[in-house]
Amino acid sequence: MTDRPTTALPGAQIAGRPVKVGFISLGCAKNLVDTESMIGLLRNTGYQITNRAEEADVLVVNTCGFIDAAKQESVDAILEAAQHKTRGRCQALVVAGCMVPRYGEELAREIPEIDALVGTADYPRIGEVVAGILAGQRVQQISDPDSITDWNFERVLATPGYTAYIKIAEGCDCACAFCSIPLMRGRHRSRPIESIVDEARRLAGMGVRELVVISQDTTYYGLDLYRKPMLARLLRELAQVDGIRWIRIHYSYPTRITDELIEVIATEPKVLNYLDLPLQHGSNRVLRIMNRPANAEGYLRLVQKLRERVPDICLRSTFIAGHPGETEEDFELLLDFLRACEFDHVGVFAYSQEEGTKAGQMEQLPEEVRLARRDRAMEVQQEIARRRNQMQVGRELEVLVEGRSPRGRGWFVGRCYRQSPGIDGVVLFRAPAGAELKPGDMVQVRITGVQDYDLLGETTEPLTVDGIAQEQDLILPVFHLTRHQ
């Protein structure tokens, strides 16, 4: 599915003017890539994109259905978008994304303002869907999630233009007891290397300097398409793309971290010494309940191996507290595991019961227990993160400039290799008086201190700026409705 329509579809105009479409994108970065693709497809077929809800003739809500809180946020966004249809300029409401395959019919029944439902495999047809509803049709475009096998559209980035996510696969073949993603996104389908590299070249031509490699399980990449792990090969190919400076790996399944992948991280300058390893728990008993094919001892050996082979590697992980079957003893093992591994960055989430999952059918722990355990785990990790950050003081690090800092004149904000967008903190640094640094520039910063999860620093002298080749458009095409500010 790589066709790129270039002619305006019927319905791209109202009363002689272009139809304006607004997007609300919820959930993860993988969902955001789908939103960016839909925006690009509509723009290339004659629609205008607006980031103001009150200007939109059509509103598209790209939903998240991963956990209850995300589903509720999606429903709230749909309801608020529906108000724009009943009280404002909006003439059509489209609901897309992860909630549609499982809850689409229920949503359409409960919220009659919805004009179209678009499944996770059907967003490439968004132009036809919008044209249809503007012509008076009600549209339900919900195909088997497995039916989309490649996507390579001209995206309009909803991230600052120097950073982009690149989705290398769709779906997941894991059967974790707590997870409903395979029900919404289908089985794992790897994209061809050539398609991914072509997209990376196009992104680089738009001024992107940092690629964040994502899928549900990046280390599974290639096993279906090439019959062997191909993430390391893909990273080498991406590193050859002119203009790309940083390549960051997310969502890597620990049991599929190969020696070849570690070697690429250790030796390829563009592949950052950063790895996101969602491990989920530190108790073998709970890992078995979760249907995770590994054990805590193996996880710890992997962490040690990574730090031996790549001494300054930054490791991020995520864990679930309060999973069904977790005892207080199991939870203490999780805390011990956090202390033993000393991850640089950790997210701990209270377990959320998901319909259709194995864990969802088990006896549930009380919510107050789940929340309390999450908070206790984050307290343990906070001290570890502070200590890991203190170890950076005195180092000189390359920093990607994101803008000026509210700390005052001469202060800027950026990120180093240890900080993925939006989740790992930032570098707050001071530059010489009169320095004109632009978002997307790269500078050397000496780390001088720590502030909570952030690093403090100052540019090295003399100031050398690796400038970005083009000005970045900082007006992003995706907006948040009032209650989601």
Phi and psi in degrees as a GROMACS rama.xvg file:
@    title "Ramachandran Plot"
@    xaxis  label "Phi"
@    yaxis  label "Psi"
@TYPE xy
-121.817  8.57422  THR-2
-65.8647  142.185  ASP-3
-122.6  99.4169  ARG-4
-59.8325  140.375  PRO-5
-123.382  -4.60777  THR-6
-108.6  147.663  THR-7
-66.3127  134.757  ALA-8
-82.0419  156.359  LEU-9
-55.8223  139.206  PRO-10
95.2816  -0.448343  GLY-11
-75.4561  -3.84266  ALA-12
-133.167  150.789  GLN-13
-127.797  123.51  ILE-14
50.8072  40.6874  ALA-15
81.4855  2.4945  GLY-16
-120.361  154.389  ARG-17
-63.8952  142.668  PRO-18
-70.2384  134.454  VAL-19
-100.213  130.394  LYS-20
-119.274  132.435  VAL-21
-114.389  147.897  GLY-22
-122.449  137.421  PHE-23
-117.54  116.87  ILE-24
-111.882  124.817  SER-25
-117.559  157.627  LEU-26
91.873  -147.289  GLY-27
-85.6073  175.832  CYS-28
-64.4963  -30.5795  ALA-29
-64.6755  -39.4018  LYS-30
-67.0913  -36.205  ASN-31
-62.7351  -38.0304  LEU-32
-60.9581  -40.4356  VAL-33
-61.4484  -42.3716  ASP-34
-60.7431  -46.3908  THR-35
-59.851  -37.3418  GLU-36
-66.7529  -42.9785  SER-37
-62.4378  -41.4404  MET-38
-60.7615  -45.3917  ILE-39
-62.4546  -42.9853  GLY-40
-61.6503  -43.8824  LEU-41
-69.0006  -42.4718  LEU-42
-61.4547  -38.997  ARG-43
-74.5356  -8.44743  ASN-44
-113.544  21.2707  THR-45
101.206  -0.469085  GLY-46
-87.7153  150.452  TYR-47
-97.6189  144.229  GLN-48
-105.685  132.214  ILE-49
-122.574  147.087  THR-50
-104.858  21.731  ASN-51
-123.797  119.527  ARG-52
-60.3754  -36.3311  ALA-53
-70.2666  -14.1812  GLU-54
-94.5083  -10.0637  GLU-55
-80.9545  132.447  ALA-56
-81.1233  -29.9507  ASP-57
-130.946  133.475  VAL-58
-114.139  133.346  LEU-59
-117.171  120.817  VAL-60
-105.292  113.161  VAL-61
-93.9789  107.491  ASN-62
-88.3798  159.921  THR-63
-115.122  135.994  CYS-64
-124.858  24.4312  GLY-65
-71.967  -49.8291  PHE-66
-132.355  169.008  ILE-67
-57.4793  -42.642  ASP-68
-62.3456  -39.5107  ALA-69
-67.8961  -39.6852  ALA-70
-63.8558  -40.7661  LYS-71
-65.853  -39.9944  GLN-72
-61.5031  -39.9084  GLU-73
-64.3478  -44.6004  SER-74
-62.0073  -42.647  VAL-75
-59.7614  -42.0172  ASP-76
-65.1643  -40.2102  ALA-77
-62.981  -43.7885  ILE-78
-63.3595  -40.0994  LEU-79
-70.1446  -37.6203  GLU-80
-62.859  -36.7924  ALA-81
-61.8786  -33.2326  ALA-82
-64.1462  -35.9158  GLN-83
-65.256  -29.4334  HIS-84
-74.7643  -39.5873  LYS-85
-81.6012  -25.1861  THR-86
-117.786  -12.32  ARG-87
-125.059  -152.036  GLY-88
-78.9604  -24.7291  ARG-89
-58.3552  132.052  CYS-90
-108.46  -14.7143  GLN-91
-149.681  142.865  ALA-92
-125.53  122.108  LEU-93
-111.423  132.581  VAL-94
-114.175  125.315  VAL-95
-128.509  178.142  ALA-96
94.1714  -161.933  GLY-97
-68.3349  -24.7271  CYS-98
-74.3566  -22.3481  MET-99
-66.9212  -47.5263  VAL-100
-59.4762  -31.6175  PRO-101
-98.9129  -34.7224  ARG-102
-125.913  10.8931  TYR-103
-58.0163  -48.9886  GLY-104
-63.8887  -39.2831  GLU-105
-64.4876  -42.4438  GLU-106
-60.7338  -46.0037  LEU-107
-63.639  -34.179  ALA-108
-72.4608  -39.979  ARG-109
-84.1934  -24.741  GLU-110
-124.736  88.2348  ILE-111
-65.7832  -14.4555  PRO-112
-69.1641  -15.6357  GLU-113
-69.0808  126.804  ILE-114
-100.906  -23.9003  ASP-115
-150.941  145.218  ALA-116
-118.674  132.478  LEU-117
-127.734  117.218  VAL-118
-74.3951  171.985  GLY-119
-65.8517  -22.0564  THR-120
-94.7231  -2.05795  ALA-121
-112.126  1.56061  ASP-122
-61.5884  -24.602  TYR-123
-61.339  -15.243  PRO-124
-99.0667  19.007  ARG-125
-59.5865  -34.8375  ILE-126
-62.1097  -44.4635  GLY-127
-64.4909  -38.9344  GLU-128
-63.3114  -49.0349  VAL-129
-63.915  -42.9087  VAL-130
-60.4985  -40.0727  ALA-131
-64.1677  -45.2053  GLY-132
-72.0893  -30.6186  ILE-133
-70.5157  -20.553  LEU-134
-88.7203  5.91464  ALA-135
98.7007  7.31772  GLY-136
-91.8347  154.466  GLN-137
-104.198  130.146  ARG-138
-120.337  130.974  VAL-139
-122.831  104.975  GLN-140
-111.953  87.6636  GLN-141
-129.361  96.7334  ILE-142
-95.7302  170.781  SER-143
-56.78  127.667  ASP-144
-54.5408  -27.9001  PRO-145
-73.583  -7.17991  ASP-146
-76.5923  -16.0288  SER-147
-95.9511  123.566  ILE-148
-117.599  -14.7333  THR-149
-155.857  155.554  ASP-150
-154.125  130.467  TRP-151
-153.08  68.596  ASN-152
-102.076  160.851  PHE-153
-78.7121  94.2503  GLU-154
-74.2122  152.813  ARG-155
-106.877  114.943  VAL-156
-68.4502  134.749  LEU-157
-101.358  8.30309  ALA-158
-105.784  161.504  THR-159
-53.1897  141.787  PRO-160
-64.5943  -9.9005  GLY-161
-87.7667  -9.45645  TYR-162
-128.473  137.63  THR-163
-145.354  144.965  ALA-164
-85.3663  143.013  TYR-165
-127.836  118.027  ILE-166
-91.6601  118.056  LYS-167
-97.2304  -10.6819  ILE-168
-159.537  165.847  ALA-169
-129.241  150.172  GLU-170
77.5339  -178.611  GLY-171
-154.583  137.707  CYS-172
-98.3609  -2.80489  ASP-173
-74.2876  156.685  CYS-174
-125.53  50.822  ALA-175
-60.9654  136.539  CYS-176
-63.599  -25.9393  ALA-177
-93.2368  -7.08497  PHE-178
-110.056  135.548  CYS-179
-106.073  5.2298  SER-180
-58.4777  -43.9896  ILE-181
-58.6017  -28.434  PRO-182
-69.865  -27.1801  LEU-183
-99.6499  -31.6655  MET-184
-113.853  -8.47263  ARG-185
83.2314  -168.499  GLY-186
-76.8494  164.685  ARG-187
-67.0355  130.582  HIS-188
-133.006  113.611  ARG-189
-79.7708  141.486  SER-190
-81.5707  151.723  ARG-191
-62.3455  144.21  PRO-192
-54.756  -42.2076  ILE-193
-60.8156  -38.1675  GLU-194
-66.484  -42.6644  SER-195
-66.2828  -44.6481  ILE-196
-65.1448  -38.6794  VAL-197
-60.1443  -43.2721  ASP-198
-64.755  -40.4384  GLU-199
-61.7183  -41.0599  ALA-200
-62.5635  -41.6492  ARG-201
-64.9176  -41.1724  ARG-202
-63.8941  -41.7416  LEU-203
-60.7833  -38.4079  ALA-204
-65.3333  -20.3951  GLY-205
-87.1276  -3.24966  MET-206
104.211  4.58399  GLY-207
-69.1915  132.87  VAL-208
-112.076  -24.8014  ARG-209
-119.474  123.773  GLU-210
-104.757  127.966  LEU-211
-106.042  110.772  VAL-212
-81.7703  122.204  VAL-213
-136.049  154.825  ILE-214
-172.886  -177.721  SER-215
-65.9688  -30.6322  GLN-216
-152.908  93.3302  ASP-217
-67.4501  -29.8881  THR-218
-75.9491  -12.0473  THR-219
-79.1115  -9.6189  TYR-220
-53.684  129.091  TYR-221
95.5696  -22.502  GLY-222
-62.6344  -33.0375  LEU-223
-83.0425  -41.7145  ASP-224
-84.6671  -39.734  LEU-225
-112.815  -2.45532  TYR-226
66.0335  21.2879  ARG-227
-161.662  158.328  LYS-228
-62.609  132.326  PRO-229
-129.848  11.6141  MET-230
-63.1353  -42.7958  LEU-231
-60.1541  -44.5221  ALA-232
-61.8987  -44.0978  ARG-233
-59.8942  -44.1748  LEU-234
-61.1372  -40.3694  LEU-235
-62.49  -40.0256  ARG-236
-66.3815  -42.8973  GLU-237
-63.9636  -33.9798  LEU-238
-65.72  -17.1572  ALA-239
-84.8126  -5.52558  GLN-240
-77.0989  119.589  VAL-241
-62.7799  138.66  ASP-242
97.8757  -29.0387  GLY-243
-78.5363  127.361  ILE-244
-106.916  -37.0603  ARG-245
-123.582  136.817  TRP-246
-126.105  121.06  ILE-247
-117.37  135.403  ARG-248
-105.525  128.042  ILE-249
-120.934  164.185  HIS-250
55.6054  49.5721  TYR-251
-97.1767  122.566  SER-252
-75.3266  125.97  TYR-253
-61.7759  -33.2162  PRO-254
-75.612  -5.87785  THR-255
-116.739  20.2082  ARG-256
-78.6454  107.692  ILE-257
-90.9503  161.092  THR-258
-60.6022  -35.3674  ASP-259
-63.5518  -40.6532  GLU-260
-64.907  -44.644  LEU-261
-59.766  -40.3668  ILE-262
-62.8156  -39.9937  GLU-263
-64.2546  -43.614  VAL-264
-61.4756  -39.8025  ILE-265
-72.8939  -29.8209  ALA-266
-115.632  -22.5952  THR-267
-88.3102  113.7  GLU-268
-57.6824  -34.483  PRO-269
-76.781  -23.9744  LYS-270
-82.5047  112.317  VAL-271
-65.3498  149.452  LEU-272
-78.354  68.1473  ASN-273
-148.184  134.788  TYR-274
-146.715  130.81  LEU-275
-98.6697  117.994  ASP-276
-122.831  92.2751  LEU-277
-71.3583  105.425  PRO-278
-98.0368  -27.8857  LEU-279
78.3663  -34.7433  GLN-280
-165.178  165.798  HIS-281
-117.577  6.48393  GLY-282
-105.581  126.028  SER-283
-61.3442  -35.6631  ASN-284
-63.4176  -45.7452  ARG-285
-68.6772  -37.4144  VAL-286
-59.2861  -37.9354  LEU-287
-66.3316  -42.5841  ARG-288
-60.7814  -38.4049  ILE-289
-72.4949  -10.078  MET-290
63.5877  40.064  ASN-291
-95.3421  120.485  ARG-292
-80.9502  63.5847  PRO-293
-163.677  178.831  ALA-294
-140.62  163.629  ASN-295
-62.1654  -35.5612  ALA-296
-63.8813  -41.2007  GLU-297
-65.5564  -38.9624  GLY-298
-60.2684  -46.106  TYR-299
-64.0712  -40.3283  LEU-300
-62.2561  -38.0116  ARG-301
-64.4839  -44.2905  LEU-302
-59.5711  -44.954  VAL-303
-63.1965  -41.4606  GLN-304
-63.2904  -43.8507  LYS-305
-61.3435  -41.7258  LEU-306
-73.2119  -27.9097  ARG-307
-70.861  -42.9939  GLU-308
-79.5504  -31.2271  ARG-309
-131.115  83.4178  VAL-310
-56.1743  -33.0084  PRO-311
-102.856  23.3781  ASP-312
-65.2478  142.516  ILE-313
-102.775  123.803  CYS-314
-112.677  127.976  LEU-315
-113.919  146.585  ARG-316
-147.645  166.261  SER-317
-130.337  149.369  THR-318
-139.217  157.02  PHE-319
-114.774  126.249  ILE-320
-105.454  138.512  ALA-321
83.5359  22.873  GLY-322
-62.5779  146.481  HIS-323
-51.8074  133.563  PRO-324
92.4685  -11.0832  GLY-325
-73.21  123.007  GLU-326
-94.6835  172.806  THR-327
-62.1392  -36.578  GLU-328
-63.6614  -42.1922  GLU-329
-60.1118  -43.1799  ASP-330
-64.9354  -39.0441  PHE-331
-62.9204  -34.2763  GLU-332
-64.7771  -36.0921  LEU-333
-62.6456  -44.2982  LEU-334
-62.877  -42.5602  LEU-335
-61.0627  -38.7095  ASP-336
-65.0759  -42.234  PHE-337
-59.2962  -43.1013  LEU-338
-66.2987  -36.5847  ARG-339
-71.6256  -39.6288  ALA-340
-81.8755  -32.3481  CYS-341
49.1435  61.3142  GLU-342
-66.3736  149.019  PHE-343
-71.9408  -39.7959  ASP-344
-136.866  138.723  HIS-345
-142.761  140.049  VAL-346
-114.931  128.041  GLY-347
-114.326  128.253  VAL-348
-119.148  137.284  PHE-349
-70.1083  134.436  ALA-350
-55.126  138.741  TYR-351
-119.787  125.056  SER-352
-70.5266  123.888  GLN-353
-116.679  129.153  GLU-354
-59.7124  135.961  GLU-355
87.3768  -0.0447452  GLY-356
-102.669  158.338  THR-357
-63.2265  -44.6183  LYS-358
-65.9274  -30.0566  ALA-359
-64.9001  -20.6097  GLY-360
-92.3128  -4.72685  GLN-361
-86.8872  167.12  MET-362
-64.6943  132.163  GLU-363
-96.434  145.8  GLN-364
-76.7304  150.291  LEU-365
-58.8194  146.937  PRO-366
-58.9833  -39.3832  GLU-367
-63.9598  -32.4396  GLU-368
-68.413  -45.5975  VAL-369
-60.4989  -45.6049  ARG-370
-67.6848  -40.6147  LEU-371
-64.2725  -40.8199  ALA-372
-67.1879  -39.2379  ARG-373
-57.3832  -47.0437  ARG-374
-64.6564  -39.8983  ASP-375
-64.1699  -41.1299  ARG-376
-64.8555  -40.0697  ALA-377
-69.1821  -30.2312  MET-378
-64.3202  -42.3584  GLU-379
-62.4023  -45.4753  VAL-380
-68.5589  -31.597  GLN-381
-59.1499  -42.5057  GLN-382
-67.8307  -39.0639  GLU-383
-62.7404  -45.6041  ILE-384
-62.1898  -39.391  ALA-385
-63.638  -41.5699  ARG-386
-66.0485  -41.8053  ARG-387
-64.8371  -37.3332  ARG-388
-66.778  -39.1625  ASN-389
-59.9822  -29.088  GLN-390
-67.3423  -14.0563  MET-391
-87.3821  -13.0317  GLN-392
-62.4842  130.406  VAL-393
98.3  -16.595  GLY-394
-79.4336  151.747  ARG-395
-103.873  120.64  GLU-396
-124.193  145.279  LEU-397
-74.5441  131.889  GLU-398
-124.321  132.983  VAL-399
-89.0288  116.513  LEU-400
-71.9394  133.011  VAL-401
-111.685  -16.4446  GLU-402
153.41  -169.786  GLY-403
-81.4349  150.71  ARG-404
-97.4497  143.459  SER-405
-68.1594  -2.84879  PRO-406
-64.4536  -21.4173  ARG-407
136.857  -175.065  GLY-408
-62.8449  135.939  ARG-409
85.3923  -2.76291  GLY-410
-102.341  140.042  TRP-411
-129.924  165.693  PHE-412
-124.831  141.575  VAL-413
-159.754  -169.615  GLY-414
-135.794  146.703  ARG-415
-104.401  -175.494  CYS-416
-60.5316  -22.5473  TYR-417
-81.9149  -1.65862  ARG-418
-128.287  107.094  GLN-419
-79.3414  153.337  SER-420
-56.8617  126.472  PRO-421
79.5447  -3.7111  GLY-422
-131.613  -16.6559  ILE-423
-119.105  17.2448  ASP-424
83.5294  -177.387  GLY-425
-139.638  175.512  VAL-426
-107.23  121.123  VAL-427
-99.4614  119.051  LEU-428
-137.915  155.115  PHE-429
-104.403  137.543  ARG-430
-117.535  161.276  ALA-431
-57.6513  152.486  PRO-432
-54.5564  134.17  ALA-433
85.5588  -2.96897  GLY-434
-65.3406  129.387  ALA-435
-108.042  88.5034  GLU-436
-98.7231  135.901  LEU-437
-108.685  150.461  LYS-438
-54.6076  130.419  PRO-439
101.845  -17.3683  GLY-440
-68.0863  158.299  ASP-441
-126.382  132.04  MET-442
-135.494  160.688  VAL-443
-91.1211  130.942  GLN-444
-127.844  132.307  VAL-445
-90.3728  123.518  ARG-446
-78.4967  126.574  ILE-447
-115.444  -13.8126  THR-448
-173.15  -177.963  GLY-449
-132.061  138.81  VAL-450
-132.619  103.047  GLN-451
54.925  -119.454  ASP-452
-91.8256  1.28782  TYR-453
-101.616  159.867  ASP-454
-105.544  147.653  LEU-455
-112.478  147.914  LEU-456
-166.998  -174.792  GLY-457
-145.206  147.548  GLU-458
-65.1581  148.536  THR-459
-77.0248  157.967  THR-460
-110.582  141.918  GLU-461
-70.6054  151.902  PRO-462
-66.6247  121.381  LEU-463
-118.881  123.961  THR-464
-112.09  122.481  VAL-465
-89.1977  93.2604  ASP-466
-75.5326  151.018  GLY-467
-78.5905  148.756  ILE-468
-73.4342  -22.0236  ALA-469
-146.055  155.4  GLN-470
-66.4918  143.085  GLU-471
-96.9456  140.234  GLN-472
-83.3338  110.734  ASP-473
-94.3329  4.58931  LEU-474
-90.1207  104.918  ILE-475
-84.7044  146.387  LEU-476
-81.1021  -10.7783  PRO-477
-104.364  136.193  VAL-478
-120.542  166.908  PHE-479
-113.2  138.966  HIS-480
-74.5786  168.244  LEU-481
-51.6867  -46.0404  THR-482
-77.5446  -3.85829  ARG-483
-111.514  18.682  HIS-484
